[in-house]
Each structure stands twice: as C-alpha cells, then as structure tokens.
C-alpha cells in the first residue's frame, strides 16, 4: 500500500509518500502561501525522487479543514483531480486530527490550534491513552480566553500546537501547566496524517471525489464583511 498525503490547510504546503509503515519522503515548504504554484511541482519532484508515478499510488489522503479557505480548496481540488484521472481512492483527514499527531504524549491533553481571526481559534481537544488519540471534543471555534480558562483549570498538562498557538504564544506561555514542544511540532506535516489514513484505508472509508468539500467551520472574512455591510443598509 502506497499513500500520498497532501496538506495545504495553512501557510505550510506539505506532501509526503508512505509505503506500508515506511516514510518514503516528505516535502514541507513554509514560505509564503503560494500553494497553487508549489503543490504540483512538489508532488512531481517527490514522486520522481523515489522513482514512483501517480499510477503506483493506492490512495491519496488530503486535509479537508479547518484552515485557510483558499489553501483547502487548492489541496482538495488537486487530490480530487488526481484521483479522478488515475482512478485512485480518496481519503479525507481532519486538519486538527493530523496536527495532533505531531506530538503524541501519554497522560496529557493535546490541543491543536489554528487561527480563526479576531482572537478566535479553531480547536479540538484530545487525550492520549496508550499512545493513541481519543477525541474529547469536536472541532470548534473558540475565543482564546475560553481556551486559556480550560487550560488553567485542567488537572492535566496541556500540549498546544499549530499556527494558532504561535499567534498567541506570549499569552499561552504565561500558563503554568502547558508543555512546550519544539518549533517543528507547530508545522502541519502531511506525514502526520498517515496513521489516520492507513486505518481508513484498511476500513475502506473512502470519499466520493465528486461530492467531497472542505470543512470551513466558520464563514469567510469576506462573507462576514458582506453581511455586516448588508445589515447596515
């Protein structure tokens, strides 16, 4: 089984290849959000580097959100096009699930965070037991103060990850019961989705590439501004 992973949900553009339990290669570009220019060349370079073709892939796993509206559309449309053209299986991955796999640690609560603008963050809470993630909440949008209050009152250490954590790092780092991870843990990596993708592949939990859409959770800033202007009329 060979899986291609694609994640363009944040500023980072990441693609990776895995064969069974072996990571064949990975590319992460975290410099300016130009995923439309970087994604396909990255996929082609990675495939060529490990002497594979798209025809050799069994399935493509792609992050569907939450995250950057434009980034999600680019990643998903690319994955869908490849699956349709080459008749490959399509697997959807929740962005925050993938991010949580960047830092598995027992007896902790893992909270991956992405920016949702205006002091709001996309969040999801996990507990790790025997090396496996257990969901404590669904993906949601929270104000930073709600997250801080949860951490302060939690009886367990909390691990914060992602661009949302970095944006508010000074506030979060004032809290005593958080575990600080290294900088690379905060970047979304396509390879982090493979544990989820393999399980879904084995269960044959595949998606229809005609109907699968991104999960935005909230309205875009353009939609919010439009509604605000409309209400003022």
TORKOL-4160 file (C-alpha; in steps of 0.2 Angstrom, whole numbers, padded with zeros to 4 digits, m for minus):
233
<pt num="1" X="0000" Y="0000" Z="0000"/>
<pt num="2" X="0007" Y="0017" Z="m0005"/>
<pt num="3" X="m0001" Y="0033" Z="0001"/>
<pt num="4" X="0001" Y="0051" Z="m0005"/>
<pt num="5" X="m0003" Y="0064" Z="0008"/>
<pt num="6" X="m0007" Y="0082" Z="0004"/>
<pt num="7" X="m0009" Y="0096" Z="0017"/>
<pt num="8" X="m0011" Y="0114" Z="0011"/>
<pt num="9" X="m0023" Y="0120" Z="0025"/>
<pt num="10" X="m0011" Y="0133" Z="0032"/>
<pt num="11" X="0004" Y="0143" Z="0027"/>
<pt num="12" X="0014" Y="0127" Z="0025"/>
<pt num="13" X="0012" Y="0116" Z="0009"/>
<pt num="14" X="0017" Y="0098" Z="0013"/>
<pt num="15" X="0017" Y="0082" Z="0003"/>
<pt num="16" X="0023" Y="0065" Z="0008"/>
<pt num="17" X="0023" Y="0047" Z="0002"/>
<pt num="18" X="0022" Y="0032" Z="0013"/>
<pt num="19" X="0023" Y="0013" Z="0009"/>
<pt num="20" X="0016" Y="0002" Z="0022"/>
<pt num="21" X="0024" Y="0009" Z="0038"/>
<pt num="22" X="0039" Y="0017" Z="0029"/>
<pt num="23" X="0040" Y="0035" Z="0026"/>
<pt num="24" X="0047" Y="0037" Z="0008"/>
<pt num="25" X="0049" Y="0055" Z="0008"/>
<pt num="26" X="0041" Y="0072" Z="0013"/>
<pt num="27" X="0042" Y="0090" Z="0007"/>
<pt num="28" X="0037" Y="0105" Z="0018"/>
<pt num="29" X="0038" Y="0122" Z="0011"/>
<pt num="30" X="0033" Y="0135" Z="0024"/>
<pt num="31" X="0037" Y="0151" Z="0015"/>
<pt num="32" X="0023" Y="0162" Z="0008"/>
<pt num="33" X="0006" Y="0155" Z="0004"/>
<pt num="34" X="0008" Y="0151" Z="m0015"/>
<pt num="35" X="0001" Y="0133" Z="m0014"/>
<pt num="36" X="m0006" Y="0135" Z="m0032"/>
<pt num="37" X="0012" Y="0136" Z="m0038"/>
<pt num="38" X="0021" Y="0124" Z="m0026"/>
<pt num="39" X="0009" Y="0109" Z="m0024"/>
<pt num="40" X="0010" Y="0100" Z="m0041"/>
<pt num="41" X="0029" Y="0103" Z="m0043"/>
<pt num="42" X="0032" Y="0096" Z="m0025"/>
<pt num="43" X="0021" Y="0081" Z="m0029"/>
<pt num="44" X="0031" Y="0078" Z="m0045"/>
<pt num="45" X="0048" Y="0081" Z="m0038"/>
<pt num="46" X="0044" Y="0069" Z="m0023"/>
<pt num="47" X="0037" Y="0055" Z="m0035"/>
<pt num="48" X="0052" Y="0057" Z="m0046"/>
<pt num="49" X="0064" Y="0057" Z="m0031"/>
<pt num="50" X="0058" Y="0040" Z="m0025"/>
<pt num="51" X="0056" Y="0033" Z="m0043"/>
<pt num="52" X="0037" Y="0032" Z="m0042"/>
<pt num="53" X="0022" Y="0038" Z="m0053"/>
<pt num="54" X="0005" Y="0043" Z="m0048"/>
<pt num="55" X="m0001" Y="0026" Z="m0056"/>
<pt num="56" X="0009" Y="0017" Z="m0042"/>
<pt num="57" X="m0001" Y="0026" Z="m0028"/>
<pt num="58" X="m0015" Y="0016" Z="m0020"/>
<pt num="59" X="m0024" Y="0031" Z="m0012"/>
<pt num="60" X="m0022" Y="0050" Z="m0008"/>
<pt num="61" X="m0025" Y="0057" Z="0009"/>
<pt num="62" X="m0030" Y="0076" Z="0010"/>
<pt num="63" X="m0033" Y="0088" Z="0023"/>
<pt num="64" X="m0051" Y="0095" Z="0022"/>
<pt num="65" X="m0051" Y="0108" Z="0036"/>
<pt num="66" X="m0052" Y="0118" Z="0045"/>
<pt num="67" X="m0039" Y="0131" Z="0039"/>
<pt num="68" X="m0036" Y="0143" Z="0025"/>
<pt num="69" X="m0051" Y="0143" Z="0014"/>
<pt num="70" X="m0040" Y="0146" Z="m0002"/>
<pt num="71" X="m0027" Y="0133" Z="0004"/>
<pt num="72" X="m0040" Y="0120" Z="0007"/>
<pt num="73" X="m0048" Y="0122" Z="m0010"/>
<pt num="74" X="m0031" Y="0120" Z="m0019"/>
<pt num="75" X="m0026" Y="0105" Z="m0009"/>
<pt num="76" X="m0043" Y="0096" Z="m0011"/>
<pt num="77" X="m0045" Y="0100" Z="m0029"/>
<pt num="78" X="m0028" Y="0094" Z="m0033"/>
<pt num="79" X="m0031" Y="0077" Z="m0024"/>
<pt num="80" X="m0048" Y="0075" Z="m0032"/>
<pt num="81" X="m0042" Y="0078" Z="m0049"/>
<pt num="82" X="m0028" Y="0065" Z="m0047"/>
<pt num="83" X="m0040" Y="0053" Z="m0040"/>
<pt num="84" X="m0052" Y="0055" Z="m0054"/>
<pt num="85" X="m0039" Y="0055" Z="m0068"/>
<pt num="86" X="m0030" Y="0039" Z="m0061"/>
<pt num="87" X="m0045" Y="0031" Z="m0053"/>
<pt num="88" X="m0037" Y="0031" Z="m0035"/>
<pt num="89" X="m0045" Y="0031" Z="m0018"/>
<pt num="90" X="m0048" Y="0047" Z="m0009"/>
<pt num="91" X="m0046" Y="0049" Z="0010"/>
<pt num="92" X="m0051" Y="0064" Z="0020"/>
<pt num="93" X="m0042" Y="0070" Z="0035"/>
<pt num="94" X="m0047" Y="0082" Z="0048"/>
<pt num="95" X="m0033" Y="0095" Z="0049"/>
<pt num="96" X="m0033" Y="0096" Z="0068"/>
<pt num="97" X="m0033" Y="0077" Z="0069"/>
<pt num="98" X="m0017" Y="0077" Z="0059"/>
<pt num="99" X="m0009" Y="0091" Z="0068"/>
<pt num="100" X="m0012" Y="0082" Z="0085"/>
<pt num="101" X="m0001" Y="0068" Z="0079"/>
<pt num="102" X="0014" Y="0079" Z="0079"/>
<pt num="103" X="0016" Y="0077" Z="0097"/>
<pt num="104" X="0009" Y="0061" Z="0105"/>
<pt num="105" X="0012" Y="0060" Z="0124"/>
<pt num="106" X="0003" Y="0050" Z="0137"/>
<pt num="107" X="m0007" Y="0057" Z="0151"/>
<pt num="108" X="m0008" Y="0074" Z="0143"/>
<pt num="109" X="m0022" Y="0084" Z="0134"/>
<pt num="110" X="m0017" Y="0089" Z="0116"/>
<pt num="111" X="m0025" Y="0105" Z="0109"/>
<pt num="112" X="m0020" Y="0109" Z="0091"/>
<pt num="113" X="m0025" Y="0127" Z="0086"/>
<pt num="114" X="m0027" Y="0136" Z="0070"/>
<pt num="115" X="m0030" Y="0154" Z="0068"/>
<pt num="116" X="m0049" Y="0159" Z="0065"/>
<pt num="117" X="m0046" Y="0178" Z="0066"/>
<pt num="118" X="m0051" Y="0191" Z="0079"/>
<pt num="119" X="m0044" Y="0182" Z="0094"/>
<pt num="120" X="m0054" Y="0166" Z="0089"/>
<pt num="121" X="m0045" Y="0149" Z="0086"/>
<pt num="122" X="m0050" Y="0133" Z="0078"/>
<pt num="123" X="m0048" Y="0120" Z="0092"/>
<pt num="124" X="m0050" Y="0102" Z="0096"/>
<pt num="125" X="m0046" Y="0093" Z="0112"/>
<pt num="126" X="m0038" Y="0075" Z="0113"/>
<pt num="127" X="m0032" Y="0064" Z="0127"/>
<pt num="128" X="m0018" Y="0051" Z="0124"/>
<pt num="129" X="m0020" Y="0034" Z="0131"/>
<pt num="130" X="m0008" Y="0020" Z="0127"/>
<pt num="131" X="m0001" Y="0030" Z="0113"/>
<pt num="132" X="m0017" Y="0033" Z="0104"/>
<pt num="133" X="m0028" Y="0049" Z="0102"/>
<pt num="134" X="m0045" Y="0049" Z="0110"/>
<pt num="135" X="m0056" Y="0064" Z="0105"/>
<pt num="136" X="m0063" Y="0074" Z="0119"/>
<pt num="137" X="m0072" Y="0087" Z="0108"/>
<pt num="138" X="m0077" Y="0090" Z="0090"/>
<pt num="139" X="m0068" Y="0103" Z="0080"/>
<pt num="140" X="m0075" Y="0121" Z="0085"/>
<pt num="141" X="m0071" Y="0139" Z="0085"/>
<pt num="142" X="m0066" Y="0146" Z="0102"/>
<pt num="143" X="m0061" Y="0163" Z="0109"/>
<pt num="144" X="m0043" Y="0162" Z="0116"/>
<pt num="145" X="m0049" Y="0167" Z="0133"/>
<pt num="146" X="m0060" Y="0151" Z="0134"/>
<pt num="147" X="m0045" Y="0140" Z="0129"/>
<pt num="148" X="m0034" Y="0149" Z="0142"/>
<pt num="149" X="m0048" Y="0146" Z="0156"/>
<pt num="150" X="m0049" Y="0127" Z="0151"/>
<pt num="151" X="m0030" Y="0125" Z="0152"/>
<pt num="152" X="m0029" Y="0134" Z="0169"/>
<pt num="153" X="m0042" Y="0123" Z="0177"/>
<pt num="154" X="m0037" Y="0107" Z="0169"/>
<pt num="155" X="m0030" Y="0094" Z="0181"/>
<pt num="156" X="m0018" Y="0088" Z="0167"/>
<pt num="157" X="m0004" Y="0095" Z="0157"/>
<pt num="158" X="m0009" Y="0103" Z="0140"/>
<pt num="159" X="0001" Y="0102" Z="0124"/>
<pt num="160" X="m0003" Y="0117" Z="0112"/>
<pt num="161" X="0001" Y="0115" Z="0094"/>
<pt num="162" X="0000" Y="0125" Z="0077"/>
<pt num="163" X="m0001" Y="0142" Z="0070"/>
<pt num="164" X="m0015" Y="0147" Z="0082"/>
<pt num="165" X="m0003" Y="0143" Z="0097"/>
<pt num="166" X="0011" Y="0153" Z="0089"/>
<pt num="167" X="0000" Y="0168" Z="0085"/>
<pt num="168" X="m0004" Y="0170" Z="0104"/>
<pt num="169" X="0012" Y="0162" Z="0111"/>
<pt num="170" X="0015" Y="0176" Z="0124"/>
<pt num="171" X="m0002" Y="0173" Z="0132"/>
<pt num="172" X="m0001" Y="0154" Z="0132"/>
<pt num="173" X="0016" Y="0153" Z="0138"/>
<pt num="174" X="0011" Y="0163" Z="0154"/>
<pt num="175" X="0001" Y="0147" Z="0159"/>
<pt num="176" X="0010" Y="0135" Z="0171"/>
<pt num="177" X="0003" Y="0118" Z="0166"/>
<pt num="178" X="0007" Y="0118" Z="0147"/>
<pt num="179" X="0021" Y="0108" Z="0139"/>
<pt num="180" X="0031" Y="0117" Z="0126"/>
<pt num="181" X="0036" Y="0107" Z="0111"/>
<pt num="182" X="0049" Y="0112" Z="0098"/>
<pt num="183" X="0046" Y="0123" Z="0084"/>
<pt num="184" X="0044" Y="0110" Z="0071"/>
<pt num="185" X="0029" Y="0102" Z="0080"/>
<pt num="186" X="0019" Y="0118" Z="0075"/>
<pt num="187" X="0020" Y="0115" Z="0057"/>
<pt num="188" X="0007" Y="0104" Z="0048"/>
<pt num="189" X="0016" Y="0089" Z="0040"/>
<pt num="190" X="0007" Y="0078" Z="0028"/>
<pt num="191" X="0016" Y="0063" Z="0035"/>
<pt num="192" X="0007" Y="0066" Z="0052"/>
<pt num="193" X="m0010" Y="0060" Z="0043"/>
<pt num="194" X="m0004" Y="0043" Z="0039"/>
<pt num="195" X="m0009" Y="0034" Z="0055"/>
<pt num="196" X="m0027" Y="0040" Z="0052"/>
<pt num="197" X="m0026" Y="0037" Z="0033"/>
<pt num="198" X="m0020" Y="0019" Z="0035"/>
<pt num="199" X="m0034" Y="0015" Z="0047"/>
<pt num="200" X="m0047" Y="0022" Z="0035"/>
<pt num="201" X="m0039" Y="0013" Z="0020"/>
<pt num="202" X="m0040" Y="m0003" Z="0029"/>
<pt num="203" X="m0058" Y="0000" Z="0034"/>
<pt num="204" X="m0061" Y="0006" Z="0016"/>
<pt num="205" X="m0068" Y="0023" Z="0022"/>
<pt num="206" X="m0066" Y="0032" Z="0005"/>
<pt num="207" X="m0074" Y="0048" Z="m0001"/>
<pt num="208" X="m0083" Y="0052" Z="m0017"/>
<pt num="209" X="m0071" Y="0064" Z="m0027"/>
<pt num="210" X="m0087" Y="0072" Z="m0035"/>
<pt num="211" X="m0095" Y="0077" Z="m0018"/>
<pt num="212" X="m0081" Y="0079" Z="m0005"/>
<pt num="213" X="m0080" Y="0098" Z="0000"/>
<pt num="214" X="m0069" Y="0107" Z="0013"/>
<pt num="215" X="m0074" Y="0109" Z="0031"/>
<pt num="216" X="m0073" Y="0128" Z="0034"/>
<pt num="217" X="m0082" Y="0128" Z="0051"/>
<pt num="218" X="m0085" Y="0147" Z="0050"/>
<pt num="219" X="m0089" Y="0159" Z="0037"/>
<pt num="220" X="m0075" Y="0168" Z="0027"/>
<pt num="221" X="m0070" Y="0185" Z="0032"/>
<pt num="222" X="m0077" Y="0191" Z="0015"/>
<pt num="223" X="m0094" Y="0184" Z="0019"/>
<pt num="224" X="m0094" Y="0191" Z="0037"/>
<pt num="225" X="m0090" Y="0209" Z="0030"/>
<pt num="226" X="m0103" Y="0207" Z="0017"/>
<pt num="227" X="m0116" Y="0203" Z="0030"/>
<pt num="228" X="m0111" Y="0217" Z="0041"/>
<pt num="229" X="m0112" Y="0229" Z="0026"/>
<pt num="230" X="m0129" Y="0222" Z="0021"/>
<pt num="231" X="m0136" Y="0224" Z="0039"/>
<pt num="232" X="m0131" Y="0242" Z="0039"/>
<pt num="233" X="m0142" Y="0246" Z="0024"/>
